[in-house]
């Protein structure tokens, strides 16, 4: 019984509801009976259709509406535009004086919602007056689309009678999703990126050379080992010549993006810049024929691979990444290296942290065998402080290249490379 009453109340969930309909009908009927005359009966018969409509509205099957969401494209890059159309189809011509439709959006998309040409529309919500129409349709755009994986679900529908005595509402589940991949920039040149382009990798703590492959000779200098001498070439030229060995190549690189909450605080834009930089480095490496992977502190790791498909696999993960790790960045970074997850790879570390702790952590990592590190510092301000320059110089002295990313133009920062460290 209680459930039945609850269902009845949901159907007439207005301050007046069904009792208001009965009261209106009784008042007009009583007035006609006691007053008599043409005017009073005319008033009664004028109100009667509206009352009957209100009663009929109470039984209108709003749950049977067919609702579709049409998305212009489900995969796009951050900053692009996507158009979303809501289409409602109903079976009967039962007149509806008004209908309120709302596509329930995530907050990040709601802020970027645009609409044109309808004074009764606010973002993804619209007020329509369909009357006998069976097909209702409206559109809105999201521009610019923010990075992320966004899932759509509920579409709210509300309608009612002309007096507001009966209010009908329902929520229809229409599941969709869009992938908004991070924006990337085409990197033209990167001075400190020579290590990335050539794929140099440490073989031991100090050696970068393959001593089994000789590519040329040079004049002997004090300190060269005796077994490096090229005796045949020395005999022909009557002077001591030393072998020049081929540098070992390895195209294994891994993106390590700082997605710890404390690193960014309220600076969400700085995190988005870091994600965009990671995407740009991935695109740069793939375009050069290199092998690259992605190692998050939380989520799916993408092993090393080459090709355009690998680029989109990493973009797929970068679209979903959030700065939500609670632990400090340096602690998580040390854990990953101590476990050996990035052994034998060159790590491209992207972080806005540049402290004494960061410097010591990078120094510790660089001291390990089979480990190579390139550090990208996401600068918060457009001008580096003397303290930041000091830390950068000390990190570089440990054998870790440091590139500060200042501003939104990555090409400018990458071309400058380590120049900032000596300013």
C-alpha positions in Angstrom: 0.0 0.0 0.0 2.8 2.4 0.9 4.6 1.7 -2.4 1.3 2.3 -4.3 0.9 5.7 -2.5 4.5 6.5 -3.3 4.0 5.8 -6.9 0.7 7.8 -7.0 2.6 10.8 -5.4 5.4 10.6 -7.9 2.8 10.8 -10.7 1.2 14.0 -9.2 4.3 15.5 -7.5 3.2 19.1 -7.5 2.1 21.2 -4.6 -1.5 20.9 -5.7 -1.6 17.8 -7.8 -4.7 15.7 -8.4 -6.6 17.4 -5.6 -6.1 20.7 -7.5 -7.7 19.3 -10.6 -10.8 18.0 -8.6 -11.0 21.3 -6.7 -11.0 23.3 -9.9 -13.7 21.2 -11.4 -15.9 21.3 -8.3 -15.6 25.1 -8.0 -16.6 25.7 -11.5 -19.4 23.2 -11.4 -20.7 24.6 -8.1 -20.6 28.1 -9.4 -22.6 27.0 -12.5 -25.2 25.2 -10.4 -25.8 27.9 -7.8 -25.3 30.9 -10.1 -26.9 29.5 -13.2 -27.0 31.4 -16.5 -25.0 31.3 -19.6 -21.8 32.8 -18.2 -21.3 30.4 -15.4 -22.0 27.3 -17.5 -19.8 28.6 -20.2 -17.0 28.9 -17.7 -17.6 25.4 -16.5 -17.5 23.9 -20.0 -14.5 26.0 -20.8 -12.5 24.6 -17.9 -13.8 21.0 -18.4 -11.5 20.2 -21.4 -8.5 21.5 -19.6 -9.3 19.5 -16.6 -9.8 16.4 -18.7 -6.5 17.1 -20.4 -4.8 17.3 -17.0 -6.3 13.9 -16.1 -5.2 12.4 -19.4 -1.7 13.9 -18.9 -1.5 12.1 -15.6 -1.7 8.8 -17.5 0.5 9.8 -20.5 3.3 7.2 -20.9 6.3 9.5 -21.0 8.6 6.5 -20.4 7.8 5.2 -23.9 9.5 8.1 -25.6 12.2 7.1 -28.0 15.3 9.2 -27.4 18.5 9.2 -29.4 21.8 11.1 -29.0 23.7 11.7 -32.2 27.4 12.7 -31.8 29.1 14.2 -34.9 32.4 12.4 -34.0 33.4 10.3 -31.1 37.1 10.7 -31.4 38.7 14.1 -31.7 41.6 16.2 -30.6 41.4 18.6 -27.7 40.4 22.1 -28.9 38.2 20.7 -31.7 34.4 21.1 -32.0 31.8 18.3 -31.6 28.1 18.7 -32.3 25.6 16.7 -30.3 21.9 16.3 -31.5 19.1 15.0 -29.3 16.3 13.4 -31.2 12.9 12.5 -29.5 10.3 10.4 -31.3 6.9 9.6 -29.9 4.2 7.4 -31.2 1.0 9.3 -30.6 -0.2 12.9 -31.5 -1.2 13.6 -27.9 -0.8 17.3 -27.5 2.1 18.4 -25.3 2.0 22.1 -24.3 5.7 22.1 -23.3 8.6 19.7 -23.0 11.9 20.3 -21.2 14.8 18.2 -22.4 18.2 18.1 -20.8 21.3 16.1 -21.7 23.1 15.6 -18.4 26.7 16.4 -19.1 29.9 16.2 -17.1 31.0 19.5 -15.6 34.0 19.8 -17.8 31.8 19.6 -20.9 29.1 21.8 -19.6 31.5 24.7 -19.2 32.3 24.5 -23.0 28.7 24.1 -24.3 27.6 26.5 -27.0 24.2 26.9 -28.7 22.8 29.2 -31.3 19.4 30.4 -32.6 17.1 29.3 -29.7 16.1 31.7 -27.0 14.6 28.9 -25.0 17.9 27.0 -24.7 20.5 27.1 -22.0 23.6 25.0 -22.7 22.3 21.4 -23.1 18.8 22.2 -21.7 15.9 23.4 -23.9 12.2 24.3 -23.5 10.1 23.2 -26.5 6.4 23.6 -27.4 5.7 20.6 -29.5 1.8 20.4 -29.4 1.0 17.6 -31.9 4.5 17.1 -33.3 5.8 13.5 -33.1 9.5 14.4 -33.7 11.5 16.8 -31.5 15.1 17.7 -32.2 17.7 20.2 -30.9 21.5 20.5 -31.0 24.3 22.0 -29.1 28.1 22.1 -29.6 31.1 21.6 -27.3 33.8 24.0 -28.4 36.6 23.8 -27.5 36.4 20.1 -26.4 38.6 19.5 -23.3 40.9 16.5 -23.1 39.4 13.4 -21.5 37.2 10.3 -21.8 33.7 11.5 -21.4 30.7 9.2 -20.9 27.1 10.3 -21.6 24.2 8.6 -20.0 21.0 10.3 -18.7 18.7 12.5 -20.7 16.0 14.2 -18.6 12.5 14.8 -20.0 9.8 16.9 -18.2 6.3 17.8 -19.3 3.0 18.6 -17.6 -0.4 20.2 -18.0 -1.2 23.8 -18.7 -2.0 24.6 -15.0 1.0 22.9 -13.5 -1.2 20.5 -11.5 0.5 17.4 -13.1 4.2 17.2 -13.7 5.6 14.2 -15.6 9.3 13.5 -15.7 11.6 10.7 -16.5 15.3 10.0 -17.1 16.3 7.9 -20.1 19.6 6.1 -20.2 21.3 6.7 -23.6 24.9 5.5 -23.2 27.6 7.1 -25.4 31.2 8.3 -25.0 33.7 10.4 -26.7 37.5 10.3 -26.6 39.1 13.7 -26.7 42.8 13.1 -27.3 45.4 15.5 -26.1 46.6 18.3 -28.5 50.1 17.9 -29.7 52.6 20.2 -31.5 54.8 19.3 -34.4 58.3 19.5 -32.9 60.6 20.9 -35.6 64.0 20.8 -33.8 65.2 19.9 -30.4 68.9 20.5 -29.5 68.8 18.4 -26.4 66.8 15.9 -28.2 69.8 14.5 -30.0 69.9 11.8 -27.4 66.3 11.0 -28.3 66.9 11.1 -32.0 70.0 8.9 -32.0 68.9 6.7 -29.2 72.1 6.8 -27.1 71.9 4.5 -24.1 74.2 3.8 -21.3 76.1 0.6 -21.1 77.4 0.8 -17.6 77.8 4.0 -15.7 80.2 5.9 -18.0 80.4 4.1 -21.3 78.3 5.0 -24.3 80.4 3.1 -26.8 80.3 -0.2 -28.6 84.0 -1.3 -28.5 83.4 -4.1 -31.0 82.6 -1.9 -34.0 85.2 0.6 -35.4 83.9 3.3 -37.7 87.1 5.5 -38.3 90.4 6.6 -36.7 91.7 9.8 -35.1 95.0 11.1 -33.8 96.3 9.6 -30.6 95.8 11.7 -27.4 97.3 11.1 -24.0 95.0 8.8 -22.0 93.9 6.6 -24.8 94.2 2.9 -24.0 96.8 0.9 -25.8 94.3 -1.6 -27.1 92.4 1.2 -28.8 95.4 1.9 -31.2 94.9 1.1 -34.8 98.3 -0.5 -35.6 97.9 -0.9 -39.3 96.7 2.6 -39.9 99.5 3.9 -37.6 102.1 2.1 -39.6 100.8 3.5 -42.9 100.8 7.1 -41.6 103.9 7.0 -39.5 102.0 8.3 -36.5 99.8 6.8 -33.7 96.1 6.6 -34.6 93.3 5.6 -32.3 90.2 3.7 -33.3 86.9 5.6 -33.2 84.1 3.3 -32.0 80.4 3.3 -33.0 78.1 4.7 -30.4 75.5 2.1 -29.3 72.0 2.8 -30.4 68.8 1.8 -28.7 65.4 3.4 -29.5 63.7 2.3 -26.3 62.1 5.4 -24.7 59.4 5.7 -22.1 57.2 8.7 -21.2 57.0 9.2 -17.4 54.4 11.9 -16.8 54.1 13.3 -13.3 50.4 12.9 -12.5 50.6 13.4 -8.7 48.0 15.7 -7.2 50.4 17.7 -5.0 52.6 18.6 -8.0 50.0 20.7 -9.6 47.7 21.9 -6.9 45.0 24.1 -8.4 47.1 24.6 -11.7 45.1 22.3 -13.9 46.3 24.1 -17.0 49.9 23.2 -16.1 49.0 19.5 -16.0 47.3 19.9 -19.4 50.5 21.4 -20.7 52.4 18.4 -19.5 50.0 16.0 -21.1 50.3 18.0 -24.4 54.1 17.9 -24.2 54.0 14.1 -23.6 51.8 13.7 -26.7 54.1 15.9 -28.7 57.2 13.9 -27.7 55.4 10.7 -28.7 54.5 12.1 -32.1 58.0 13.3 -32.6 59.6 10.0 -31.7 57.2 8.0 -33.9 57.7 10.3 -36.8 61.5 9.7 -36.5 61.0 6.0 -36.6 61.8 5.5 -32.9 60.3 3.1 -30.4 58.5 4.7 -27.4 56.3 3.6 -24.5 54.2 5.1 -21.7 54.7 4.3 -18.0 52.0 5.8 -15.7 52.1 5.5 -11.9 48.5 4.3 -12.1 46.8 2.8 -15.0 47.7 0.8 -18.1 51.3 0.7 -19.2 52.0 0.8 -22.9 55.1 -1.3 -23.8 57.7 -0.2 -26.3 56.7 -0.3 -29.9 56.8 1.7 -33.1 54.4 3.0 -35.7 51.2 5.1 -35.9 49.1 2.5 -34.0 51.5 2.8 -31.1 51.1 6.6 -31.1 47.3 6.3 -30.9 47.6 3.6 -28.1 49.5 6.1 -26.0 47.2 9.0 -26.9 44.3 6.8 -25.8 45.9 6.5 -22.3 46.9 10.2 -22.2 43.3 11.1 -22.9 42.2 9.4 -19.6 45.1 10.4 -17.3 44.3 12.6 -14.3 46.5 14.2 -11.6 45.1 12.0 -8.9 48.1 10.2 -7.3 48.3 11.1 -3.6 51.9 10.2 -3.0 54.7 12.8 -3.7 56.1 12.5 -7.2 59.7 11.8 -6.1 58.6 8.9 -3.9 56.7 7.2 -6.7 59.5 7.8 -9.2 62.1 6.2 -6.9 59.8 3.2 -6.3 59.4 2.6 -10.0 63.1 2.7 -10.6 64.0 0.6 -7.6 61.6 -2.1 -8.8 63.3 -2.0 -12.2 60.3 -1.2 -14.3 62.4 1.2 -16.4 65.7 -0.6 -16.5 67.5 -0.4 -19.8 65.3 2.4 -21.1 65.6 6.1 -21.6 63.0 7.8 -19.5 61.5 11.2 -20.6 60.4 12.6 -17.2 57.9 15.4 -17.3 57.2 17.3 -14.0 56.6 20.8 -12.6 58.7 19.8 -9.5 62.1 21.3 -9.2 63.3 21.1 -5.6 66.3 19.8 -3.6 64.4 16.5 -3.3 63.8 16.3 -7.0 67.5 17.0 -7.7 68.6 14.2 -5.3 66.1 11.8 -6.7 67.2 12.3 -10.3 70.9 12.1 -9.2 70.1 8.7 -7.5 68.4 7.4 -10.7 71.1 8.6 -13.0 73.7 6.8 -10.9 72.1 3.4 -11.7 73.5 1.3 -14.4 71.4 0.7 -17.6 69.4 3.9 -16.8 69.2 7.0 -18.8 67.1 10.1 -17.9 66.0 13.3 -19.7 64.1 15.7 -17.5 61.5 18.2 -18.7 60.7 20.9 -16.2 57.2 22.5 -16.5 57.9 26.0 -15.4 55.0 27.7 -13.6 56.2 31.3 -14.3 57.4 32.8 -17.7 60.8 33.6 -16.1 63.0 31.2 -14.3 64.3 32.1 -10.8 67.9 32.0 -9.7 67.0 29.0 -7.5 65.5 27.1 -10.4 68.6 27.8 -12.5 70.8 26.5 -9.7 68.9 23.3 -9.4 68.9 22.8 -13.2 72.7 23.2 -13.3 73.2 20.7 -10.5 71.0 18.2 -12.2 72.8 18.6 -15.4 76.1 18.0 -13.6 74.8 14.6 -12.7 74.5 13.7 -16.4 70.8 14.4 -16.7 69.8 16.8 -19.5 67.2 19.3 -18.3 64.9 21.2 -20.6 62.6 23.8 -19.1 59.2 24.2 -20.8 58.3 27.8 -20.6 55.0 28.9 -22.2 52.7 27.1 -24.5 55.1 26.9 -27.5 57.1 23.8 -27.1 59.3 24.4 -30.2 60.7 27.6 -28.6 61.5 25.8 -25.3 63.0 22.7 -27.0 65.1 24.8 -29.4 66.5 26.7 -26.5 67.2 23.4 -24.6 69.8 23.9 -21.9 70.5 27.5 -22.7 68.2 28.5 -19.8 70.5 26.7 -17.4 73.3 29.2 -18.1 71.3 32.4 -18.2 
